[in-house]
Amino acid sequence: MEVKLSNLPESSGCYLFKNDEGQIIYIGKARSLKKRVRSYFQKTHSDPKTEQLVSLIADLDILVTNSEIDALILESNLVKEHRPKYNINLKDDKHFPYIKLTVNELYPRLFVVRRMADDGARYFGPYTSAGAMRKTLAVIRRIFPIRSCSLDLPSKRKHHVCLDYFIGRCPGCCEEGKTTPEAYRTMIDEVIMFLSGKSKEIVKRLTERMERESEELKYEAAAKIRDQLRAIDSVVQRQRVVSYDMLDRDVIAVAEEGTDACVGLLQIREGALLGQEHFIVATAGENAAEIVRNFLPRYYKTSIIYSKEILIPVEIEDRELIETFLSEKAGQRIYIKVPQKGEKAELIDMAFKNAKHNLDLFLAQKSASKKRAPHAIYSLQRDLYLRTMPRTIAAFDISNLGKELAVGSAVYFADGQPRKSEYRRMRIRTVEGQDDFSMMKEIVGRYLNHLAENQKDYPDLLLIDGGKGQLSAALGAVRELNIESLQMASLAKRFEEVYLPGHPEPLSIPRTSSSSRLLQRIRDEAHRFAVNYHRNLRSKRLEESALDNIPGIGKKRKLDLLAAFGSVERIKSAALEELSATPNIRPSIAKAVYDYFHMPAENNSQAGGIDQLQDEQMIDE
């Protein structure tokens, strides 16, 4: 969102605000898109509706136009199509309707659909006024007796005509002898002509009927026919946004920069600009003509709807060949033109502006992609109700398996990835015994003091390994340091429950969610780092045993004795014969060990060793 706001063009156009679900909630137009769109985010709003709208904006799209008048008309078209909540009351969030004529059936039917499909039927539309289209459909049904049933005809089952036949609304397609496929097809051809805009004859007949009803003082019937004429006029009359010749056309332009290019395509239907598409392509030195030449066959190969005219910015190789290819697929003559001046050249310029904007936006997003947080970070902010995004997280754990050598660890993650240069490990200094709460308070306080002394930023989130008790202890360390607005959470191992300060109950976060998995991964890394540190210290203490004080005992013989007896305490209580039987231990060395541990205490003040942690360390044989 920040990238899009910083890359808005100065030109006129329409902007589409979207919520976090991607739904369009507001459409507006502007003389300067840059000034207008930014104004929503640079000041407070006295209007509660606008204030609420801004709070819901999560994304935006824009359409660049040649003038503010074009933007005004385009805004009207887009609002009618999308019906955003903050433009009008949301009543119909569907696509524009089409009239579908099932010409692939023996006895075609006519009805309304919201989406086109490649099913062999003939589609007419889209229509921006659904009400007028339905009235026109009723007019067609009144003038042309098209069947409205859903029977699969022809059928082996015997059917009889329904009421529609007797009131002149159906020629009786279901009953043999009432009509023929040829006669019915002739009528369908007339319907196609009417829907294709050749409606003068129908208008003439209805006008004559309306005048006749009026002369006979049947004003109500005349008014109904008047409404029918208005509905027909709504069908054949199209809104004019950018073109006044009522043609369907696609307008293509190319914007290039370096090895990237954007192909922009404006979709104009019966003179109205209904939408745009853009395609980012990687180039290998191709110019605009080569890009367009490669784009046309690939884009239209799977297309269902073909415009009669395609405008391109430059002359391309094999233009006539591509025209022939598209004409065969469309079933009608397709023209590819390169306008040089006038209205069509202005359309090319509009397409280029949109392609240039989309390319600039792509390049800005590309350069900022490394700065963008992973999806799990956004999910974590949402699930933990955090004020700021937790792009940096420090996690803490305690390892305390015995009476001594309690240690703590602090691991550091940035955008969900470990940054091992910021890892810290600490020996517990102020706590005696197994008091995990006090130990957690100590290491969190020391870690934050270290950051303050080195003028480093605090992490966005502190993650504590444990439950409410550990979290409360860590919170106490934060308060003692008078640090405000530091976000914290704890993760308990047993049920992977997440606790927040001030919330007695754990949050309900699915274990399989991306945010929960991220927390577990960071917590497990803190645990691994603490346990490894604890093991290293215990191994080091093992090497600093009382055996080091005996002449003739080096590292290898010390390991041989510990492997045979398991601990210094067992070596101390062993008989001389047992020591002598130890592999690789000569009798003289065995006697030296035995004498060391059995001489009077006053003659050997170091018999107890340095620390007795080694007596608790068992070595498997």
Secondary structure as GFF3:
##gff-version 3
##sequence-region A 1 621
A	DSSP	alpha_helix	2	6	.	.	.	ID=ss1
A	DSSP	beta_strand	13	18	.	.	.	ID=ss2
A	DSSP	beta_strand	24	30	.	.	.	ID=ss3
A	DSSP	alpha_helix	33	39	.	.	.	ID=ss4
A	DSSP	alpha_helix	48	56	.	.	.	ID=ss5
A	DSSP	beta_strand	59	64	.	.	.	ID=ss6
A	DSSP	alpha_helix	68	82	.	.	.	ID=ss7
A	DSSP	beta_strand	98	101	.	.	.	ID=ss8
A	DSSP	beta_strand	110	113	.	.	.	ID=ss9
A	DSSP	beta_strand	122	124	.	.	.	ID=ss10
A	DSSP	alpha_helix	130	143	.	.	.	ID=ss11
A	DSSP	alpha_helix	163	166	.	.	.	ID=ss12
A	DSSP	alpha_helix	181	195	.	.	.	ID=ss13
A	DSSP	alpha_helix	200	215	.	.	.	ID=ss14
A	DSSP	alpha_helix	219	236	.	.	.	ID=ss15
A	DSSP	beta_strand	249	257	.	.	.	ID=ss16
A	DSSP	beta_strand	260	269	.	.	.	ID=ss17
A	DSSP	beta_strand	272	282	.	.	.	ID=ss18
A	DSSP	alpha_helix	288	300	.	.	.	ID=ss19
A	DSSP	beta_strand	309	311	.	.	.	ID=ss20
A	DSSP	alpha_helix	319	330	.	.	.	ID=ss21
A	DSSP	beta_strand	335	337	.	.	.	ID=ss22
A	DSSP	alpha_helix	342	368	.	.	.	ID=ss23
A	DSSP	three_ten_helix	369	371	.	.	.	ID=ss24
A	DSSP	alpha_helix	375	383	.	.	.	ID=ss25
A	DSSP	beta_strand	392	399	.	.	.	ID=ss26
A	DSSP	beta_strand	407	414	.	.	.	ID=ss27
A	DSSP	beta_strand	417	418	.	.	.	ID=ss28
A	DSSP	three_ten_helix	420	422	.	.	.	ID=ss29
A	DSSP	beta_strand	424	427	.	.	.	ID=ss30
A	DSSP	alpha_helix	436	453	.	.	.	ID=ss31
A	DSSP	beta_strand	461	465	.	.	.	ID=ss32
A	DSSP	alpha_helix	468	480	.	.	.	ID=ss33
A	DSSP	beta_strand	487	491	.	.	.	ID=ss34
A	DSSP	beta_strand	498	499	.	.	.	ID=ss35
A	DSSP	alpha_helix	514	543	.	.	.	ID=ss36
A	DSSP	three_ten_helix	546	549	.	.	.	ID=ss37
A	DSSP	alpha_helix	555	565	.	.	.	ID=ss38
A	DSSP	alpha_helix	568	573	.	.	.	ID=ss39
A	DSSP	alpha_helix	576	580	.	.	.	ID=ss40
A	DSSP	alpha_helix	587	598	.	.	.	ID=ss41
A	DSSP	three_ten_helix	601	603	.	.	.	ID=ss42
A	DSSP	alpha_helix	613	616	.	.	.	ID=ss43
###
